[in-house]
Amino acid sequence: MTTVETNKLQKDTSTRPRWGLWVVGILGTLLLVILLLVGGTLIYASSNLPESPIAPPTATLNRFDGQYLLALSDADMVATAYADGQLQQVDGIADALTIASLPLDTASPELTELRVSNSVMTWPQIMTVSPDGNTIYVVEGRPELPDDVTQFEDVQRDWPAGEILTRIDLSAGVENAVVETFPIGVNPVHLALTADGDYLAIGLRSAGEHIVENHLAIVPTAELGNPDAYHYFEVENADGEIVEEISSVSWHPSGRYLGVVVDTQEVFFYEVSHGDNGETTVEPFGERFPGGQSLSVGRFSADGRFYFVSELRWSPDNDLLYMLTNPPGEMISIRFDEAGAHEEVSRVQVGQSPEGWTFHPSGQYMVTVNMHRTYAPDNIAFLPGGNQNSLSLVEINQDTGALTVHGHYGFEGVLPEDAVFDTHGDALAVVIYEYREDRPHRVGAIDFWNLVEGDTPTLERSSTSIPVVRGAHIMGLIP
């Protein structure tokens, strides 16, 4: 080989592309980007968490008073089915209403279970109690499933729509409860009862291929079983378009008005009239409040002067990344005006994902139940908020409607959505859907807390917790 040829060969070799180094460099860059994204997500998610350390369960529970404590359980699915469609059904358990006799015997609680179809794929307003405490009403949302159904590609889209309202008559005692069911409309997801017990308002929601055109039902309780007496109404949003769902419905104490949340984004009010001929009319009443992001449960104060609603601040289109980095939620106070000039008077930050909340019997406080991000799948439950929930204690100025937050109190469990005070207001029951560690998810729970009043009111976690059917998500009290 000549000298020229040798030099040419050496030159060709030295300039050959170094593919291996390029591949390593590209992969390293991609890994760095992924680590930065994950790290940034974790940092951002952590920065959005209000301070809510886990409260130690050490206090002795104040006596929990009333006649009965109620808890609804949806036994058909685990909480993570929202993410992966895997229901993880367990043989031998079914949807149930658990009734605990009060005052609560913490050592040996007296519990009665009734088979009542209900679904967690609703908002936390699917059960109500008549003023005399003798009747419980429940709307099912989605129906119970056969045990051999194990998964859906998308539980929200593919689960069949329910249609049932259940009435539980306790007038002869819990041991002689009479359970009756009535078809009421496609996918009933909310209900509220007038203060006199005469009328139910029920919100309906389209589900999959089942399209609802009339989203609001007004039903006289004395006429259950007579569909001709039911009244259905079309609901429009602020733009005049038919809504997709009613996200919350609540009666004013007078029975003349309804507070309604539509499509989780608007609050507005209706005036309701009943004619002597049995007809019912519903007309929009006063100012509307558009601009919500993901509004949940709304309720009137006992005197009807204010309407309160929780804002979860979830992604309206269920964007996964947003749902894993969502900011804290809010409680909103609206002054209700019988001339129609309603106005927002207060808005405060509470814990993350405050889907459910409850009033104190005095009306002076409310407690929001913040599920944080415990809806996250098990494989990413390490994200901040994936294994911890909180309660937020909020004081209400009953003259102005102004809200003041007194603290956040952390606790374990998955998907807590509701709570209720006892009749005296010094004890609080909080429902827990399930626990990640409890495989195969056989139980839910009711945890108990004390309210300690004073210059700075606080909540303290008691050592009392009672197991109930898995999927516990709604609470109620018969005082």
Secondary structure, 3 states (H helix, E strand, C coil): CCHHHHHHHHHHHHCCCCHHHHHHHHHHHHHHHHHHHHHHHHHHHHHCCCCCCECCCCECCCCCCCCEEEEEECCCCCCCHHHHCECCCCCCCCCEEEEEECCCCCCCCCEEEEECCCCCCCCCCCEEECCCCCEEEEECCCCCCCCCCCECCCHHHHCCCCCEEEEEECCCCHHHCEEEEEECCCCEEEEEECCCCCEEEEEEECECCECCCCCEEEEEHHHCCCHHHCEEECCECCCCCECCEEEEEEECCCCCEEEEEECCCEEEEEEEEECCCCCEEEEECCCCECCCCCEEEEEECCCCCEEEEEECCCCCCCCHHHHCCCCCCEEEEEECCCCCCCEEEEEEECCCCCCEEEECCCCCEEEEEECCCCCCCHHHCCCCCCCCEEEEEEEECCCCCCEEEEEEEEECCECCCCEEECCCCCEEEEEECECCCCCCCCEEEEEEEEEECCCCCEEEEEEEEEEEECCEEEEEEEC
